[in-house]
């Protein structure tokens, strides 16, 4: 699977039925109202609401770097990229 150069959102999954592990990890970078960017993380057991954490960064580049670092860390722990989860366009309401 080819990754986008600078994805601003990604969904990871980790499933190990033998250990009863079914987890997700979602990360999205969105601009904030103060000229910076926020990395929004949501994680938990598949089928549950999960937990949410918002980390504020000075600019979008720093937030994307944080997303990339977290993605590498999660991949080392066994998380896989969920199909059709990468995007280079921000999700805006």
MODELLER restraints for C-alpha pairs under 7 A, 6 or more apart:
rsr = mdl.restraints
at = mdl.atoms
rsr.add(forms.Gaussian(group=physical.xy_distance, feature=features.Distance(at['CA:6:A'], at['CA:64:A']), mean=6.93, stdev=0.5))
rsr.add(forms.Gaussian(group=physical.xy_distance, feature=features.Distance(at['CA:6:A'], at['CA:88:A']), mean=6.65, stdev=0.5))
rsr.add(forms.Gaussian(group=physical.xy_distance, feature=features.Distance(at['CA:7:A'], at['CA:86:A']), mean=6.04, stdev=0.5))
rsr.add(forms.Gaussian(group=physical.xy_distance, feature=features.Distance(at['CA:7:A'], at['CA:87:A']), mean=5.40, stdev=0.5))
rsr.add(forms.Gaussian(group=physical.xy_distance, feature=features.Distance(at['CA:7:A'], at['CA:88:A']), mean=4.86, stdev=0.5))
rsr.add(forms.Gaussian(group=physical.xy_distance, feature=features.Distance(at['CA:8:A'], at['CA:28:A']), mean=5.78, stdev=0.5))
rsr.add(forms.Gaussian(group=physical.xy_distance, feature=features.Distance(at['CA:8:A'], at['CA:29:A']), mean=5.14, stdev=0.5))
rsr.add(forms.Gaussian(group=physical.xy_distance, feature=features.Distance(at['CA:8:A'], at['CA:64:A']), mean=6.17, stdev=0.5))
rsr.add(forms.Gaussian(group=physical.xy_distance, feature=features.Distance(at['CA:8:A'], at['CA:87:A']), mean=6.07, stdev=0.5))
rsr.add(forms.Gaussian(group=physical.xy_distance, feature=features.Distance(at['CA:8:A'], at['CA:88:A']), mean=5.41, stdev=0.5))
rsr.add(forms.Gaussian(group=physical.xy_distance, feature=features.Distance(at['CA:8:A'], at['CA:89:A']), mean=6.90, stdev=0.5))
rsr.add(forms.Gaussian(group=physical.xy_distance, feature=features.Distance(at['CA:8:A'], at['CA:90:A']), mean=6.62, stdev=0.5))
rsr.add(forms.Gaussian(group=physical.xy_distance, feature=features.Distance(at['CA:9:A'], at['CA:27:A']), mean=5.41, stdev=0.5))
rsr.add(forms.Gaussian(group=physical.xy_distance, feature=features.Distance(at['CA:9:A'], at['CA:28:A']), mean=4.17, stdev=0.5))
rsr.add(forms.Gaussian(group=physical.xy_distance, feature=features.Distance(at['CA:9:A'], at['CA:29:A']), mean=6.19, stdev=0.5))
rsr.add(forms.Gaussian(group=physical.xy_distance, feature=features.Distance(at['CA:9:A'], at['CA:86:A']), mean=5.77, stdev=0.5))
rsr.add(forms.Gaussian(group=physical.xy_distance, feature=features.Distance(at['CA:9:A'], at['CA:87:A']), mean=5.68, stdev=0.5))
rsr.add(forms.Gaussian(group=physical.xy_distance, feature=features.Distance(at['CA:10:A'], at['CA:26:A']), mean=5.88, stdev=0.5))
rsr.add(forms.Gaussian(group=physical.xy_distance, feature=features.Distance(at['CA:10:A'], at['CA:27:A']), mean=5.39, stdev=0.5))
rsr.add(forms.Gaussian(group=physical.xy_distance, feature=features.Distance(at['CA:10:A'], at['CA:28:A']), mean=6.62, stdev=0.5))
rsr.add(forms.Gaussian(group=physical.xy_distance, feature=features.Distance(at['CA:10:A'], at['CA:85:A']), mean=5.17, stdev=0.5))
rsr.add(forms.Gaussian(group=physical.xy_distance, feature=features.Distance(at['CA:10:A'], at['CA:86:A']), mean=4.99, stdev=0.5))
rsr.add(forms.Gaussian(group=physical.xy_distance, feature=features.Distance(at['CA:11:A'], at['CA:25:A']), mean=5.83, stdev=0.5))
rsr.add(forms.Gaussian(group=physical.xy_distance, feature=features.Distance(at['CA:11:A'], at['CA:26:A']), mean=4.45, stdev=0.5))
rsr.add(forms.Gaussian(group=physical.xy_distance, feature=features.Distance(at['CA:11:A'], at['CA:27:A']), mean=6.49, stdev=0.5))
rsr.add(forms.Gaussian(group=physical.xy_distance, feature=features.Distance(at['CA:11:A'], at['CA:81:A']), mean=6.15, stdev=0.5))
rsr.add(forms.Gaussian(group=physical.xy_distance, feature=features.Distance(at['CA:11:A'], at['CA:82:A']), mean=5.65, stdev=0.5))
rsr.add(forms.Gaussian(group=physical.xy_distance, feature=features.Distance(at['CA:11:A'], at['CA:85:A']), mean=5.24, stdev=0.5))
rsr.add(forms.Gaussian(group=physical.xy_distance, feature=features.Distance(at['CA:12:A'], at['CA:24:A']), mean=5.62, stdev=0.5))
rsr.add(forms.Gaussian(group=physical.xy_distance, feature=features.Distance(at['CA:12:A'], at['CA:25:A']), mean=5.01, stdev=0.5))
rsr.add(forms.Gaussian(group=physical.xy_distance, feature=features.Distance(at['CA:12:A'], at['CA:26:A']), mean=6.25, stdev=0.5))
rsr.add(forms.Gaussian(group=physical.xy_distance, feature=features.Distance(at['CA:12:A'], at['CA:79:A']), mean=5.78, stdev=0.5))
rsr.add(forms.Gaussian(group=physical.xy_distance, feature=features.Distance(at['CA:12:A'], at['CA:80:A']), mean=5.36, stdev=0.5))
rsr.add(forms.Gaussian(group=physical.xy_distance, feature=features.Distance(at['CA:12:A'], at['CA:81:A']), mean=4.57, stdev=0.5))
rsr.add(forms.Gaussian(group=physical.xy_distance, feature=features.Distance(at['CA:12:A'], at['CA:82:A']), mean=5.28, stdev=0.5))
rsr.add(forms.Gaussian(group=physical.xy_distance, feature=features.Distance(at['CA:13:A'], at['CA:23:A']), mean=5.74, stdev=0.5))
rsr.add(forms.Gaussian(group=physical.xy_distance, feature=features.Distance(at['CA:13:A'], at['CA:24:A']), mean=4.48, stdev=0.5))
rsr.add(forms.Gaussian(group=physical.xy_distance, feature=features.Distance(at['CA:13:A'], at['CA:25:A']), mean=6.38, stdev=0.5))
rsr.add(forms.Gaussian(group=physical.xy_distance, feature=features.Distance(at['CA:13:A'], at['CA:79:A']), mean=5.21, stdev=0.5))
rsr.add(forms.Gaussian(group=physical.xy_distance, feature=features.Distance(at['CA:13:A'], at['CA:80:A']), mean=5.33, stdev=0.5))
rsr.add(forms.Gaussian(group=physical.xy_distance, feature=features.Distance(at['CA:13:A'], at['CA:81:A']), mean=6.41, stdev=0.5))
rsr.add(forms.Gaussian(group=physical.xy_distance, feature=features.Distance(at['CA:13:A'], at['CA:82:A']), mean=6.06, stdev=0.5))
rsr.add(forms.Gaussian(group=physical.xy_distance, feature=features.Distance(at['CA:14:A'], at['CA:22:A']), mean=5.76, stdev=0.5))
rsr.add(forms.Gaussian(group=physical.xy_distance, feature=features.Distance(at['CA:14:A'], at['CA:23:A']), mean=5.16, stdev=0.5))
rsr.add(forms.Gaussian(group=physical.xy_distance, feature=features.Distance(at['CA:14:A'], at['CA:24:A']), mean=6.36, stdev=0.5))
rsr.add(forms.Gaussian(group=physical.xy_distance, feature=features.Distance(at['CA:14:A'], at['CA:78:A']), mean=6.21, stdev=0.5))
rsr.add(forms.Gaussian(group=physical.xy_distance, feature=features.Distance(at['CA:14:A'], at['CA:79:A']), mean=4.52, stdev=0.5))
rsr.add(forms.Gaussian(group=physical.xy_distance, feature=features.Distance(at['CA:14:A'], at['CA:80:A']), mean=6.19, stdev=0.5))
rsr.add(forms.Gaussian(group=physical.xy_distance, feature=features.Distance(at['CA:15:A'], at['CA:21:A']), mean=5.35, stdev=0.5))
rsr.add(forms.Gaussian(group=physical.xy_distance, feature=features.Distance(at['CA:15:A'], at['CA:22:A']), mean=4.44, stdev=0.5))
rsr.add(forms.Gaussian(group=physical.xy_distance, feature=features.Distance(at['CA:15:A'], at['CA:23:A']), mean=6.41, stdev=0.5))
rsr.add(forms.Gaussian(group=physical.xy_distance, feature=features.Distance(at['CA:16:A'], at['CA:22:A']), mean=6.51, stdev=0.5))
rsr.add(forms.Gaussian(group=physical.xy_distance, feature=features.Distance(at['CA:22:A'], at['CA:45:A']), mean=5.68, stdev=0.5))
rsr.add(forms.Gaussian(group=physical.xy_distance, feature=features.Distance(at['CA:22:A'], at['CA:46:A']), mean=5.60, stdev=0.5))
rsr.add(forms.Gaussian(group=physical.xy_distance, feature=features.Distance(at['CA:23:A'], at['CA:44:A']), mean=5.58, stdev=0.5))
rsr.add(forms.Gaussian(group=physical.xy_distance, feature=features.Distance(at['CA:23:A'], at['CA:45:A']), mean=4.30, stdev=0.5))
rsr.add(forms.Gaussian(group=physical.xy_distance, feature=features.Distance(at['CA:23:A'], at['CA:46:A']), mean=5.14, stdev=0.5))
rsr.add(forms.Gaussian(group=physical.xy_distance, feature=features.Distance(at['CA:24:A'], at['CA:43:A']), mean=5.51, stdev=0.5))
rsr.add(forms.Gaussian(group=physical.xy_distance, feature=features.Distance(at['CA:24:A'], at['CA:44:A']), mean=5.69, stdev=0.5))
rsr.add(forms.Gaussian(group=physical.xy_distance, feature=features.Distance(at['CA:24:A'], at['CA:45:A']), mean=6.21, stdev=0.5))
rsr.add(forms.Gaussian(group=physical.xy_distance, feature=features.Distance(at['CA:24:A'], at['CA:46:A']), mean=5.94, stdev=0.5))
rsr.add(forms.Gaussian(group=physical.xy_distance, feature=features.Distance(at['CA:25:A'], at['CA:42:A']), mean=5.83, stdev=0.5))
rsr.add(forms.Gaussian(group=physical.xy_distance, feature=features.Distance(at['CA:25:A'], at['CA:43:A']), mean=4.35, stdev=0.5))
rsr.add(forms.Gaussian(group=physical.xy_distance, feature=features.Distance(at['CA:25:A'], at['CA:44:A']), mean=6.84, stdev=0.5))
rsr.add(forms.Gaussian(group=physical.xy_distance, feature=features.Distance(at['CA:26:A'], at['CA:41:A']), mean=5.64, stdev=0.5))
rsr.add(forms.Gaussian(group=physical.xy_distance, feature=features.Distance(at['CA:26:A'], at['CA:42:A']), mean=5.08, stdev=0.5))
rsr.add(forms.Gaussian(group=physical.xy_distance, feature=features.Distance(at['CA:26:A'], at['CA:43:A']), mean=6.21, stdev=0.5))
rsr.add(forms.Gaussian(group=physical.xy_distance, feature=features.Distance(at['CA:27:A'], at['CA:39:A']), mean=6.75, stdev=0.5))
rsr.add(forms.Gaussian(group=physical.xy_distance, feature=features.Distance(at['CA:27:A'], at['CA:40:A']), mean=5.64, stdev=0.5))
rsr.add(forms.Gaussian(group=physical.xy_distance, feature=features.Distance(at['CA:27:A'], at['CA:41:A']), mean=4.56, stdev=0.5))
rsr.add(forms.Gaussian(group=physical.xy_distance, feature=features.Distance(at['CA:27:A'], at['CA:42:A']), mean=6.54, stdev=0.5))
rsr.add(forms.Gaussian(group=physical.xy_distance, feature=features.Distance(at['CA:27:A'], at['CA:67:A']), mean=6.83, stdev=0.5))
rsr.add(forms.Gaussian(group=physical.xy_distance, feature=features.Distance(at['CA:28:A'], at['CA:39:A']), mean=5.74, stdev=0.5))
rsr.add(forms.Gaussian(group=physical.xy_distance, feature=features.Distance(at['CA:28:A'], at['CA:40:A']), mean=5.21, stdev=0.5))
rsr.add(forms.Gaussian(group=physical.xy_distance, feature=features.Distance(at['CA:28:A'], at['CA:41:A']), mean=6.64, stdev=0.5))
rsr.add(forms.Gaussian(group=physical.xy_distance, feature=features.Distance(at['CA:29:A'], at['CA:37:A']), mean=6.68, stdev=0.5))
rsr.add(forms.Gaussian(group=physical.xy_distance, feature=features.Distance(at['CA:29:A'], at['CA:38:A']), mean=5.62, stdev=0.5))
rsr.add(forms.Gaussian(group=physical.xy_distance, feature=features.Distance(at['CA:29:A'], at['CA:39:A']), mean=4.58, stdev=0.5))
rsr.add(forms.Gaussian(group=physical.xy_distance, feature=features.Distance(at['CA:29:A'], at['CA:40:A']), mean=6.26, stdev=0.5))
rsr.add(forms.Gaussian(group=physical.xy_distance, feature=features.Distance(at['CA:29:A'], at['CA:63:A']), mean=6.42, stdev=0.5))
rsr.add(forms.Gaussian(group=physical.xy_distance, feature=features.Distance(at['CA:29:A'], at['CA:64:A']), mean=6.71, stdev=0.5))
rsr.add(forms.Gaussian(group=physical.xy_distance, feature=features.Distance(at['CA:30:A'], at['CA:37:A']), mean=5.56, stdev=0.5))
rsr.add(forms.Gaussian(group=physical.xy_distance, feature=features.Distance(at['CA:30:A'], at['CA:38:A']), mean=5.36, stdev=0.5))
rsr.add(forms.Gaussian(group=physical.xy_distance, feature=features.Distance(at['CA:30:A'], at['CA:39:A']), mean=6.63, stdev=0.5))
rsr.add(forms.Gaussian(group=physical.xy_distance, feature=features.Distance(at['CA:30:A'], at['CA:90:A']), mean=6.28, stdev=0.5))
rsr.add(forms.Gaussian(group=physical.xy_distance, feature=features.Distance(at['CA:31:A'], at['CA:37:A']), mean=4.12, stdev=0.5))
rsr.add(forms.Gaussian(group=physical.xy_distance, feature=features.Distance(at['CA:31:A'], at['CA:38:A']), mean=6.11, stdev=0.5))
rsr.add(forms.Gaussian(group=physical.xy_distance, feature=features.Distance(at['CA:31:A'], at['CA:60:A']), mean=6.92, stdev=0.5))
rsr.add(forms.Gaussian(group=physical.xy_distance, feature=features.Distance(at['CA:32:A'], at['CA:38:A']), mean=6.27, stdev=0.5))
rsr.add(forms.Gaussian(group=physical.xy_distance, feature=features.Distance(at['CA:35:A'], at['CA:59:A']), mean=7.00, stdev=0.5))
rsr.add(forms.Gaussian(group=physical.xy_distance, feature=features.Distance(at['CA:36:A'], at['CA:57:A']), mean=5.83, stdev=0.5))
rsr.add(forms.Gaussian(group=physical.xy_distance, feature=features.Distance(at['CA:36:A'], at['CA:58:A']), mean=4.60, stdev=0.5))
rsr.add(forms.Gaussian(group=physical.xy_distance, feature=features.Distance(at['CA:36:A'], at['CA:59:A']), mean=4.32, stdev=0.5))
rsr.add(forms.Gaussian(group=physical.xy_distance, feature=features.Distance(at['CA:36:A'], at['CA:60:A']), mean=6.41, stdev=0.5))
rsr.add(forms.Gaussian(group=physical.xy_distance, feature=features.Distance(at['CA:37:A'], at['CA:56:A']), mean=6.07, stdev=0.5))
rsr.add(forms.Gaussian(group=physical.xy_distance, feature=features.Distance(at['CA:37:A'], at['CA:57:A']), mean=5.32, stdev=0.5))
rsr.add(forms.Gaussian(group=physical.xy_distance, feature=features.Distance(at['CA:37:A'], at['CA:58:A']), mean=6.40, stdev=0.5))
rsr.add(forms.Gaussian(group=physical.xy_distance, feature=features.Distance(at['CA:37:A'], at['CA:59:A']), mean=5.22, stdev=0.5))
rsr.add(forms.Gaussian(group=physical.xy_distance, feature=features.Distance(at['CA:37:A'], at['CA:60:A']), mean=5.00, stdev=0.5))
rsr.add(forms.Gaussian(group=physical.xy_distance, feature=features.Distance(at['CA:37:A'], at['CA:63:A']), mean=6.26, stdev=0.5))
rsr.add(forms.Gaussian(group=physical.xy_distance, feature=features.Distance(at['CA:38:A'], at['CA:54:A']), mean=6.39, stdev=0.5))
rsr.add(forms.Gaussian(group=physical.xy_distance, feature=features.Distance(at['CA:38:A'], at['CA:55:A']), mean=5.54, stdev=0.5))
rsr.add(forms.Gaussian(group=physical.xy_distance, feature=features.Distance(at['CA:38:A'], at['CA:56:A']), mean=4.46, stdev=0.5))
rsr.add(forms.Gaussian(group=physical.xy_distance, feature=features.Distance(at['CA:38:A'], at['CA:57:A']), mean=5.85, stdev=0.5))
rsr.add(forms.Gaussian(group=physical.xy_distance, feature=features.Distance(at['CA:38:A'], at['CA:63:A']), mean=6.41, stdev=0.5))
rsr.add(forms.Gaussian(group=physical.xy_distance, feature=features.Distance(at['CA:39:A'], at['CA:54:A']), mean=5.74, stdev=0.5))
rsr.add(forms.Gaussian(group=physical.xy_distance, feature=features.Distance(at['CA:39:A'], at['CA:55:A']), mean=5.16, stdev=0.5))
rsr.add(forms.Gaussian(group=physical.xy_distance, feature=features.Distance(at['CA:39:A'], at['CA:56:A']), mean=6.43, stdev=0.5))
rsr.add(forms.Gaussian(group=physical.xy_distance, feature=features.Distance(at['CA:39:A'], at['CA:63:A']), mean=5.71, stdev=0.5))
rsr.add(forms.Gaussian(group=physical.xy_distance, feature=features.Distance(at['CA:40:A'], at['CA:53:A']), mean=5.95, stdev=0.5))
rsr.add(forms.Gaussian(group=physical.xy_distance, feature=features.Distance(at['CA:40:A'], at['CA:54:A']), mean=4.55, stdev=0.5))
rsr.add(forms.Gaussian(group=physical.xy_distance, feature=features.Distance(at['CA:40:A'], at['CA:55:A']), mean=6.49, stdev=0.5))
rsr.add(forms.Gaussian(group=physical.xy_distance, feature=features.Distance(at['CA:41:A'], at['CA:52:A']), mean=5.60, stdev=0.5))
rsr.add(forms.Gaussian(group=physical.xy_distance, feature=features.Distance(at['CA:41:A'], at['CA:53:A']), mean=5.22, stdev=0.5))
rsr.add(forms.Gaussian(group=physical.xy_distance, feature=features.Distance(at['CA:41:A'], at['CA:54:A']), mean=6.29, stdev=0.5))
rsr.add(forms.Gaussian(group=physical.xy_distance, feature=features.Distance(at['CA:42:A'], at['CA:50:A']), mean=6.40, stdev=0.5))
rsr.add(forms.Gaussian(group=physical.xy_distance, feature=features.Distance(at['CA:42:A'], at['CA:51:A']), mean=5.46, stdev=0.5))
rsr.add(forms.Gaussian(group=physical.xy_distance, feature=features.Distance(at['CA:42:A'], at['CA:52:A']), mean=4.43, stdev=0.5))
rsr.add(forms.Gaussian(group=physical.xy_distance, feature=features.Distance(at['CA:42:A'], at['CA:53:A']), mean=6.52, stdev=0.5))
rsr.add(forms.Gaussian(group=physical.xy_distance, feature=features.Distance(at['CA:43:A'], at['CA:50:A']), mean=5.19, stdev=0.5))
rsr.add(forms.Gaussian(group=physical.xy_distance, feature=features.Distance(at['CA:43:A'], at['CA:51:A']), mean=5.47, stdev=0.5))
rsr.add(forms.Gaussian(group=physical.xy_distance, feature=features.Distance(at['CA:43:A'], at['CA:52:A']), mean=6.77, stdev=0.5))
rsr.add(forms.Gaussian(group=physical.xy_distance, feature=features.Distance(at['CA:44:A'], at['CA:50:A']), mean=4.20, stdev=0.5))
rsr.add(forms.Gaussian(group=physical.xy_distance, feature=features.Distance(at['CA:44:A'], at['CA:51:A']), mean=6.26, stdev=0.5))
rsr.add(forms.Gaussian(group=physical.xy_distance, feature=features.Distance(at['CA:57:A'], at['CA:63:A']), mean=5.65, stdev=0.5))
